[in-house]
């Protein structure tokens, strides 16, 4: 498997030489390691990796500074104070957010072709609720001379439920003499 590493597997041979050089600098001998490679390329001066002197100094100074860190100890007073300050700032930043709004496109179908569509639209727009804003509307032909009212409204999600509005407002007296059924065509969060 490791035959002719220097010719066919140049990158593998170079990696092996690098590992051997690193193990020599760390004092680990390669005797009795159980790895044998045949045909490796010779070690050159550029292949030997050594740690820069600055890195080894930083490593020694870090060992002395590790005594300050207590991984399993209690929180200090400063840490407790910092934690409390963070929790207070998080609570202050979570002010009551403005509730979301949604744009809803509703199809309102009349009973028949003789239904007065202007009165149907007036009846629909007469529904006034906090958080409900009526928008543009148009008449869309369905077939056999029947047209449906397509109307846009904007709602505040926390204040108005579209399903409740349809069930309790659009399909009850006196509006139900004009409205046969209602369908939600589009519901977009803004």
ChimeraX commands (.cxc) that place a marker at each C-alpha (Angstrom):
marker #1 position 0.00,0.00,0.00 radius 0.5
marker #1 position 2.82,2.44,0.81 radius 0.5
marker #1 position 5.00,1.47,-2.12 radius 0.5
marker #1 position 6.73,4.17,-4.09 radius 0.5
marker #1 position 5.45,7.10,-2.05 radius 0.5
marker #1 position 8.10,9.41,-3.37 radius 0.5
marker #1 position 7.08,8.99,-7.00 radius 0.5
marker #1 position 3.36,8.33,-7.07 radius 0.5
marker #1 position 2.21,9.89,-3.80 radius 0.5
marker #1 position 4.27,13.02,-3.47 radius 0.5
marker #1 position 1.83,14.82,-1.17 radius 0.5
marker #1 position 1.48,11.81,1.14 radius 0.5
marker #1 position 5.25,11.42,1.31 radius 0.5
marker #1 position 5.65,15.08,2.16 radius 0.5
marker #1 position 2.98,14.83,4.90 radius 0.5
marker #1 position 4.69,11.79,6.38 radius 0.5
marker #1 position 8.06,13.55,6.41 radius 0.5
marker #1 position 6.47,16.54,8.09 radius 0.5
marker #1 position 4.93,14.36,10.83 radius 0.5
marker #1 position 8.24,12.57,11.38 radius 0.5
marker #1 position 10.04,15.90,11.67 radius 0.5
marker #1 position 7.49,17.19,14.16 radius 0.5
marker #1 position 7.72,14.06,16.25 radius 0.5
marker #1 position 11.53,14.39,16.35 radius 0.5
marker #1 position 11.33,18.00,17.56 radius 0.5
marker #1 position 8.87,17.06,20.29 radius 0.5
marker #1 position 11.13,14.29,21.57 radius 0.5
marker #1 position 8.96,11.38,20.46 radius 0.5
marker #1 position 10.95,8.59,18.89 radius 0.5
marker #1 position 9.62,6.78,15.88 radius 0.5
marker #1 position 10.85,3.42,17.14 radius 0.5
marker #1 position 8.22,0.76,17.74 radius 0.5
marker #1 position 5.44,2.98,16.38 radius 0.5
marker #1 position 4.08,0.24,14.13 radius 0.5
marker #1 position 4.17,2.39,10.99 radius 0.5
marker #1 position 6.47,1.61,8.15 radius 0.5
marker #1 position 6.60,3.48,4.89 radius 0.5
marker #1 position 8.55,2.30,1.90 radius 0.5
marker #1 position 10.09,4.64,-0.62 radius 0.5
marker #1 position 9.67,7.91,1.23 radius 0.5
marker #1 position 11.45,11.00,-0.01 radius 0.5
marker #1 position 14.45,12.27,1.90 radius 0.5
marker #1 position 14.00,14.91,4.58 radius 0.5
marker #1 position 15.22,18.29,3.49 radius 0.5
marker #1 position 15.97,21.33,5.60 radius 0.5
marker #1 position 12.72,22.99,4.48 radius 0.5
marker #1 position 10.63,20.01,5.59 radius 0.5
marker #1 position 11.54,20.23,9.27 radius 0.5
marker #1 position 9.00,22.24,11.22 radius 0.5
marker #1 position 10.09,24.14,14.31 radius 0.5
marker #1 position 8.14,26.39,16.58 radius 0.5
marker #1 position 9.06,30.06,16.40 radius 0.5
marker #1 position 10.69,31.41,19.56 radius 0.5
marker #1 position 7.86,33.92,20.14 radius 0.5
marker #1 position 5.25,31.15,20.24 radius 0.5
marker #1 position 7.17,29.12,22.78 radius 0.5
marker #1 position 7.51,32.18,25.06 radius 0.5
marker #1 position 3.78,32.86,24.84 radius 0.5
marker #1 position 3.08,29.25,25.72 radius 0.5
marker #1 position 5.26,29.44,28.85 radius 0.5
marker #1 position 3.64,32.68,30.01 radius 0.5
marker #1 position 0.15,31.21,29.54 radius 0.5
marker #1 position 0.93,28.38,31.92 radius 0.5
marker #1 position 1.53,30.86,34.73 radius 0.5
marker #1 position -1.69,32.78,34.01 radius 0.5
marker #1 position -3.87,29.66,34.16 radius 0.5
marker #1 position -3.92,29.79,37.96 radius 0.5
marker #1 position -6.37,32.72,37.80 radius 0.5
marker #1 position -9.07,30.65,36.11 radius 0.5
marker #1 position -11.24,28.60,38.46 radius 0.5
marker #1 position -13.29,26.29,36.25 radius 0.5
marker #1 position -15.36,24.73,39.01 radius 0.5
marker #1 position -15.49,27.57,41.52 radius 0.5
marker #1 position -18.22,29.92,42.62 radius 0.5
marker #1 position -19.09,33.12,40.81 radius 0.5
marker #1 position -17.30,36.14,42.13 radius 0.5
marker #1 position -19.15,39.29,43.18 radius 0.5
marker #1 position -18.09,41.01,39.97 radius 0.5
marker #1 position -19.47,38.18,37.85 radius 0.5
marker #1 position -22.77,38.20,39.76 radius 0.5
marker #1 position -23.07,41.96,39.34 radius 0.5
marker #1 position -22.34,41.67,35.60 radius 0.5
marker #1 position -24.96,38.93,35.23 radius 0.5
marker #1 position -27.57,41.05,37.03 radius 0.5
marker #1 position -26.77,44.08,34.87 radius 0.5
marker #1 position -27.17,41.98,31.71 radius 0.5
marker #1 position -30.53,40.63,32.84 radius 0.5
marker #1 position -31.75,44.15,33.65 radius 0.5
marker #1 position -30.60,45.43,30.25 radius 0.5
marker #1 position -32.29,42.51,28.48 radius 0.5
marker #1 position -35.56,43.20,30.27 radius 0.5
marker #1 position -35.31,46.88,29.39 radius 0.5
marker #1 position -34.62,46.10,25.73 radius 0.5
marker #1 position -37.63,43.80,25.44 radius 0.5
marker #1 position -40.11,46.62,25.40 radius 0.5
marker #1 position -43.55,45.82,24.17 radius 0.5
marker #1 position -43.00,45.21,20.51 radius 0.5
marker #1 position -45.49,46.47,18.00 radius 0.5
marker #1 position -47.83,43.64,17.12 radius 0.5
marker #1 position -47.67,42.31,13.60 radius 0.5
marker #1 position -49.98,43.31,10.81 radius 0.5
marker #1 position -51.39,41.22,8.01 radius 0.5
marker #1 position -52.81,42.00,4.61 radius 0.5
marker #1 position -55.83,39.88,3.76 radius 0.5
marker #1 position -57.58,39.53,0.40 radius 0.5
marker #1 position -61.15,38.26,0.80 radius 0.5
marker #1 position -63.57,36.99,-1.86 radius 0.5
marker #1 position -67.19,37.77,-0.94 radius 0.5
marker #1 position -69.77,35.97,-3.06 radius 0.5
marker #1 position -73.34,37.24,-3.43 radius 0.5
marker #1 position -76.47,35.06,-3.46 radius 0.5
marker #1 position -77.28,35.61,-7.11 radius 0.5
marker #1 position -76.93,37.94,-10.10 radius 0.5
marker #1 position -79.70,40.23,-8.79 radius 0.5
marker #1 position -77.81,41.15,-5.59 radius 0.5
marker #1 position -76.93,44.85,-5.44 radius 0.5
marker #1 position -73.12,44.81,-5.31 radius 0.5
marker #1 position -72.85,48.44,-4.17 radius 0.5
marker #1 position -74.98,47.68,-1.11 radius 0.5
marker #1 position -72.97,44.52,-0.49 radius 0.5
marker #1 position -69.75,46.53,-0.47 radius 0.5
marker #1 position -71.29,49.20,1.79 radius 0.5
marker #1 position -72.43,46.48,4.20 radius 0.5
marker #1 position -68.96,44.93,4.28 radius 0.5
marker #1 position -67.24,48.29,4.82 radius 0.5
marker #1 position -69.71,49.08,7.62 radius 0.5
marker #1 position -67.92,46.52,9.80 radius 0.5
marker #1 position -65.74,48.62,12.07 radius 0.5
marker #1 position -63.34,47.02,14.52 radius 0.5
marker #1 position -60.23,48.22,16.29 radius 0.5
marker #1 position -57.26,47.09,14.20 radius 0.5
marker #1 position -59.28,46.56,10.97 radius 0.5
marker #1 position -58.64,48.81,7.98 radius 0.5
marker #1 position -60.50,48.31,4.70 radius 0.5
marker #1 position -58.60,48.85,1.45 radius 0.5
marker #1 position -59.24,48.64,-2.28 radius 0.5
marker #1 position -61.95,46.48,-3.78 radius 0.5
marker #1 position -63.05,45.31,-7.19 radius 0.5
marker #1 position -65.80,43.25,-8.79 radius 0.5
marker #1 position -64.62,40.03,-10.42 radius 0.5
marker #1 position -66.87,38.11,-12.83 radius 0.5
marker #1 position -67.63,34.55,-11.73 radius 0.5
marker #1 position -69.95,33.39,-14.52 radius 0.5
marker #1 position -73.54,33.66,-15.78 radius 0.5
marker #1 position -73.56,37.38,-15.01 radius 0.5
marker #1 position -72.63,36.89,-11.35 radius 0.5
marker #1 position -69.78,38.95,-9.94 radius 0.5
marker #1 position -67.98,38.58,-6.62 radius 0.5
marker #1 position -66.50,41.32,-4.49 radius 0.5
marker #1 position -62.76,41.05,-3.92 radius 0.5
marker #1 position -61.70,43.35,-1.09 radius 0.5
marker #1 position -58.39,43.99,0.63 radius 0.5
marker #1 position -58.08,44.68,4.34 radius 0.5
marker #1 position -55.22,45.19,6.75 radius 0.5
marker #1 position -55.53,43.81,10.27 radius 0.5
marker #1 position -53.54,44.05,13.47 radius 0.5
marker #1 position -52.93,40.39,14.37 radius 0.5
marker #1 position -53.39,40.79,18.13 radius 0.5
marker #1 position -56.70,42.63,17.79 radius 0.5
marker #1 position -58.53,41.03,14.86 radius 0.5
marker #1 position -59.07,37.41,13.88 radius 0.5
marker #1 position -60.08,37.03,10.24 radius 0.5
marker #1 position -61.94,33.78,10.87 radius 0.5
marker #1 position -63.91,35.32,13.71 radius 0.5
marker #1 position -64.65,38.40,11.60 radius 0.5
marker #1 position -66.03,36.24,8.78 radius 0.5
marker #1 position -68.07,33.98,11.07 radius 0.5
marker #1 position -69.43,36.66,13.42 radius 0.5
marker #1 position -69.65,39.74,11.19 radius 0.5
marker #1 position -69.94,38.87,7.50 radius 0.5
marker #1 position -72.33,35.90,7.70 radius 0.5
marker #1 position -74.86,37.26,10.23 radius 0.5
marker #1 position -77.86,39.60,9.98 radius 0.5
marker #1 position -78.21,42.07,8.22 radius 0.5
marker #1 position -75.17,41.48,5.98 radius 0.5
marker #1 position -76.06,37.86,5.23 radius 0.5
marker #1 position -78.93,38.96,2.98 radius 0.5
marker #1 position -76.23,40.08,0.52 radius 0.5
marker #1 position -73.39,37.64,1.34 radius 0.5
marker #1 position -73.60,33.94,0.49 radius 0.5
marker #1 position -70.02,33.00,1.43 radius 0.5
marker #1 position -66.56,34.39,2.07 radius 0.5
marker #1 position -63.15,32.96,1.20 radius 0.5
marker #1 position -59.68,34.12,2.17 radius 0.5
marker #1 position -57.72,34.39,-1.07 radius 0.5
marker #1 position -54.42,35.68,0.31 radius 0.5
marker #1 position -53.06,36.22,3.82 radius 0.5
marker #1 position -49.70,37.97,4.04 radius 0.5
marker #1 position -47.85,38.93,7.22 radius 0.5
marker #1 position -46.20,42.35,7.09 radius 0.5
marker link #1:1,2 radius 0.2
marker link #1:2,3 radius 0.2
marker link #1:3,4 radius 0.2
marker link #1:4,5 radius 0.2
marker link #1:5,6 radius 0.2
marker link #1:6,7 radius 0.2
marker link #1:7,8 radius 0.2
marker link #1:8,9 radius 0.2
marker link #1:9,10 radius 0.2
marker link #1:10,11 radius 0.2
marker link #1:11,12 radius 0.2
marker link #1:12,13 radius 0.2
marker link #1:13,14 radius 0.2
marker link #1:14,15 radius 0.2
marker link #1:15,16 radius 0.2
marker link #1:16,17 radius 0.2
marker link #1:17,18 radius 0.2
marker link #1:18,19 radius 0.2
marker link #1:19,20 radius 0.2
marker link #1:20,21 radius 0.2
marker link #1:21,22 radius 0.2
marker link #1:22,23 radius 0.2
marker link #1:23,24 radius 0.2
marker link #1:24,25 radius 0.2
marker link #1:25,26 radius 0.2
marker link #1:26,27 radius 0.2
marker link #1:27,28 radius 0.2
marker link #1:28,29 radius 0.2
marker link #1:29,30 radius 0.2
marker link #1:30,31 radius 0.2
marker link #1:31,32 radius 0.2
marker link #1:32,33 radius 0.2
marker link #1:33,34 radius 0.2
marker link #1:34,35 radius 0.2
marker link #1:35,36 radius 0.2
marker link #1:36,37 radius 0.2
marker link #1:37,38 radius 0.2
marker link #1:38,39 radius 0.2
marker link #1:39,40 radius 0.2
marker link #1:40,41 radius 0.2
marker link #1:41,42 radius 0.2
marker link #1:42,43 radius 0.2
marker link #1:43,44 radius 0.2
marker link #1:44,45 radius 0.2
marker link #1:45,46 radius 0.2
marker link #1:46,47 radius 0.2
marker link #1:47,48 radius 0.2
marker link #1:48,49 radius 0.2
marker link #1:49,50 radius 0.2
marker link #1:50,51 radius 0.2
marker link #1:51,52 radius 0.2
marker link #1:52,53 radius 0.2
marker link #1:53,54 radius 0.2
marker link #1:54,55 radius 0.2
marker link #1:55,56 radius 0.2
marker link #1:56,57 radius 0.2
marker link #1:57,58 radius 0.2
marker link #1:58,59 radius 0.2
marker link #1:59,60 radius 0.2
marker link #1:60,61 radius 0.2
marker link #1:61,62 radius 0.2
marker link #1:62,63 radius 0.2
marker link #1:63,64 radius 0.2
marker link #1:64,65 radius 0.2
marker link #1:65,66 radius 0.2
marker link #1:66,67 radius 0.2
marker link #1:67,68 radius 0.2
marker link #1:68,69 radius 0.2
marker link #1:69,70 radius 0.2
marker link #1:70,71 radius 0.2
marker link #1:71,72 radius 0.2
marker link #1:72,73 radius 0.2
marker link #1:73,74 radius 0.2
marker link #1:74,75 radius 0.2
marker link #1:75,76 radius 0.2
marker link #1:76,77 radius 0.2
marker link #1:77,78 radius 0.2
marker link #1:78,79 radius 0.2
marker link #1:79,80 radius 0.2
marker link #1:80,81 radius 0.2
marker link #1:81,82 radius 0.2
marker link #1:82,83 radius 0.2
marker link #1:83,84 radius 0.2
marker link #1:84,85 radius 0.2
marker link #1:85,86 radius 0.2
marker link #1:86,87 radius 0.2
marker link #1:87,88 radius 0.2
marker link #1:88,89 radius 0.2
marker link #1:89,90 radius 0.2
marker link #1:90,91 radius 0.2
marker link #1:91,92 radius 0.2
marker link #1:92,93 radius 0.2
marker link #1:93,94 radius 0.2
marker link #1:94,95 radius 0.2
marker link #1:95,96 radius 0.2
marker link #1:96,97 radius 0.2
marker link #1:97,98 radius 0.2
marker link #1:98,99 radius 0.2
marker link #1:99,100 radius 0.2
marker link #1:100,101 radius 0.2
marker link #1:101,102 radius 0.2
marker link #1:102,103 radius 0.2
marker link #1:103,104 radius 0.2
marker link #1:104,105 radius 0.2
marker link #1:105,106 radius 0.2
marker link #1:106,107 radius 0.2
marker link #1:107,108 radius 0.2
marker link #1:108,109 radius 0.2
marker link #1:109,110 radius 0.2
marker link #1:110,111 radius 0.2
marker link #1:111,112 radius 0.2
marker link #1:112,113 radius 0.2
marker link #1:113,114 radius 0.2
marker link #1:114,115 radius 0.2
marker link #1:115,116 radius 0.2
marker link #1:116,117 radius 0.2
marker link #1:117,118 radius 0.2
marker link #1:118,119 radius 0.2
marker link #1:119,120 radius 0.2
marker link #1:120,121 radius 0.2
marker link #1:121,122 radius 0.2
marker link #1:122,123 radius 0.2
marker link #1:123,124 radius 0.2
marker link #1:124,125 radius 0.2
marker link #1:125,126 radius 0.2
marker link #1:126,127 radius 0.2
marker link #1:127,128 radius 0.2
marker link #1:128,129 radius 0.2
marker link #1:129,130 radius 0.2
marker link #1:130,131 radius 0.2
marker link #1:131,132 radius 0.2
marker link #1:132,133 radius 0.2
marker link #1:133,134 radius 0.2
marker link #1:134,135 radius 0.2
marker link #1:135,136 radius 0.2
marker link #1:136,137 radius 0.2
marker link #1:137,138 radius 0.2
marker link #1:138,139 radius 0.2
marker link #1:139,140 radius 0.2
marker link #1:140,141 radius 0.2
marker link #1:141,142 radius 0.2
marker link #1:142,143 radius 0.2
marker link #1:143,144 radius 0.2
marker link #1:144,145 radius 0.2
marker link #1:145,146 radius 0.2
marker link #1:146,147 radius 0.2
marker link #1:147,148 radius 0.2
marker link #1:148,149 radius 0.2
marker link #1:149,150 radius 0.2
marker link #1:150,151 radius 0.2
marker link #1:151,152 radius 0.2
marker link #1:152,153 radius 0.2
marker link #1:153,154 radius 0.2
marker link #1:154,155 radius 0.2
marker link #1:155,156 radius 0.2
marker link #1:156,157 radius 0.2
marker link #1:157,158 radius 0.2
marker link #1:158,159 radius 0.2
marker link #1:159,160 radius 0.2
marker link #1:160,161 radius 0.2
marker link #1:161,162 radius 0.2
marker link #1:162,163 radius 0.2
marker link #1:163,164 radius 0.2
marker link #1:164,165 radius 0.2
marker link #1:165,166 radius 0.2
marker link #1:166,167 radius 0.2
marker link #1:167,168 radius 0.2
marker link #1:168,169 radius 0.2
marker link #1:169,170 radius 0.2
marker link #1:170,171 radius 0.2
marker link #1:171,172 radius 0.2
marker link #1:172,173 radius 0.2
marker link #1:173,174 radius 0.2
marker link #1:174,175 radius 0.2
marker link #1:175,176 radius 0.2
marker link #1:176,177 radius 0.2
marker link #1:177,178 radius 0.2
marker link #1:178,179 radius 0.2
marker link #1:179,180 radius 0.2
marker link #1:180,181 radius 0.2
marker link #1:181,182 radius 0.2
marker link #1:182,183 radius 0.2
marker link #1:183,184 radius 0.2
marker link #1:184,185 radius 0.2
marker link #1:185,186 radius 0.2
marker link #1:186,187 radius 0.2
marker link #1:187,188 radius 0.2
marker link #1:188,189 radius 0.2
marker link #1:189,190 radius 0.2
view
